[in-house]
Amino acid sequence: LPSGWRNNPSRPQISRLAGADGEVFEVEYRFDRDGRLVHPPATVLHEATPERVEMSVDGVRRVYRVSPDAVGTERGTIAIREQPRFADVAAEDAPGTLTAPMPGTVVRISAATGDHVEAGQVLLTLEAMKMEFEVVAPFEGELTSLPVEIGKQVDGGVLLAVIEAP
């Protein structure tokens, strides 16, 4: 199936691109069941290969040379970089930050703020849909934050604990 295909008409797909200056902009597009570009309106995609895109916008036909990091036109080349579709949440967290891998309820807490913990030591246990998930220390260190309590409902990605390496 082509990218963005939907059984029923849906919102357009969105690609986020960053220019050489770091400015991020979004490009919206949507295809019909036959693979024709239907959004934005008045746009006709004539040909698309990994190296070349030929399209008409408002009746004006243009050819673009494309590569993983640039788009070339008759006016010159523009450096662009496609941004990840889904942000890597783990990359945003400081080392030692533990977040909830799923929504659930804290059913057990096995350590306290200020405790020295060993790698692999269970810090707390989450329950979701009658299944338990143990959150363990990824390395040895001091448990500097544990902002949860037994019975608390947490969403996926919520901060559960912070461990500081010695």
N, C-alpha and C positions, 0 to 999 in steps of 0.2 A: 504494500500500500504506500502511496506517496506521503511525504511529510505533511502533517496537518490534516489528513483525511478524516472526515467525520461522517457517521451514518446520517446525522441530521445537521443542517446548517448550524454553524457555531461561530463563536468569536474568531477573529483573525489570529494567526500565529504571530508571535512577536520575537524578533531577533534584536538583541542589544549589541551595538557596535561602538567601539571607542576609537576616536581619531588619534593622531600623533600627539595632539596637545592634551589628551586625556579626557576630552569632552565625550560624554556618552550620549548616543541618540538611539531611538528605537525605529525599527522598520516593521510595519505590519503587512501581512499577506495572508491570503486564503485561496485555496484551489477548490474547484468543483469536482464532482465525481469522475469527470473525464480528464482531470489533471490540468485544466485551463485555469490560469490565474484570474480570479474574479474580484479580488480586493487588493489594492485600491481600484475603484471604478476607473474606466477610461484607460486602463493599462492592459496591453496585450503582450504576452510573453511569446516570442517567435521561436527562440532557441536558447537552451541553457546547457552548457557543458561545464566541467570543472575549471576551464580556462577562459570561457567566453560566454557572455549573456547578450542576447539581442532582444530588445523590447521596444514597444511604442507606448508613449505616454501622451495622452491628448492628441494623438495622430502624428506625433513626431517620433520617427524611428531612430534608435541609437544602438551602438554596439559598445559594450564595456568589456575590457580585459580584466579578469579577476585572478587573484592568487590568494593564498591563505592570509596575507597581511596587507593587501593593497587592491585598489580598483583603479583601472586606467581608462581615461576617456580621451577624446580628441583635444581636450583642454589641458591634460596633464594627468598625473597619478596622485591618488589620495591614499595615504597610509591609514589603514583601519585594522582593527583587531576584534574578532567576535568575542563577546563576553560569555562566560559560562551561563547556560540556561538556568541551572539551579545552583545557587551559591553553596559552597562547601562550608557548612556551619562549623565544622571542627577546625577549619583553618582560621576562623575568626576568634576562637577561644584561646586564652592564654594557656601555656603549658600547666598541667595539673588541674585544669578545670574539668569537672565531670558534669555532664548534662544528661537529662532523662532521654533514653533511647526511644521512648514511646509514652503515650499518655497512660497514667495509672495512679494507684494509691500507694502511699508509703505504708508498709505493714510492719516493718522492723527497722530499727536503727541499732547498729552494732558498734558504733564508735562515737566519740564526742569531740567537739572542737578542742584543740590543744593536744589531742592524743598523737603519739608517734605511731604511724601505721607502716606495715610491711607490704611489699609488692604482692598483690593477689589477695590481700585481706578484705573480707566483706565489710563494706561500710554501711550499706542499707539494702533493703529489699523492697522492690516495687511489685505490685500485683495488678495484672490487667487480664480481664476475661478468664479468671480462675487459674491463671498461670503466673508463677513468680519469677522475677528476674533479679539476680543479685548484682549490685553495683560494687565493683571491687577497685581497690587502689591500683593504679597502673605502675606505680613505683613506690619506693620507700620515701617517707617524709613526714612532715607535720600536717595534720588536718587543721587548716586555718579557718575554714568556713563550712558550716553544715546548716544552711537556712531552711531546713524542712523539719516536719514533726510527724509522728505516727498519726495516720488517718488523713493526712493532707493529700488532696487530689493535685496531681501535677500534669502539665501538658508536655508533649514531646519537645525536647530542646531546652527545657527549663533548667536552670542551675541547681544542682543537687549538692555538690561539695567542691572544695578547692584544697588541693594538697600542694605544699611547698617543699621542694626537694632540699635536702640538707646542704 
